[in-house]
Amino acid sequence: MPSVAAPAADATLFATAYFSVDARAEPGVMPRVLEQFEKRGLVPALWHSTRTGADRARLTIDIAVAGLDCELTRYIADCLRQIVHVETVLTTEGETAAAERLSA
């Protein structure tokens, strides 16, 4: 299984990259989203999914992954946007402590 290469010396390394995925609540969405991290040898520090909407037909997935550089964060977000039923992917970078507060 391939692993993530060390970032280039000039790459910006963030403590934690956050992804927020909005999609239709379909059975295959969550494993396809998780696959984007798995195939890069990454285990999210945080994974939270919620069905939303009046008819619970929406799915919001919040993910935090430690130690990604800006380029890899953007690439994963672009891959997530290509998944069937995914409509929006937002990213941000922050401190690892924020992920720990969310999971508490």
PyMOL commands that set and color helices and strands:
alter all, ss='L'
color gray80, all
select helices_A, chain A and resi 29-38+70-81+96-103
alter helices_A, ss='H'
color red, helices_A
select strands_A, chain A and resi 16-24+46-52+58-66+86-94
alter strands_A, ss='S'
color yellow, strands_A
deselect
rebuild
show_as cartoon
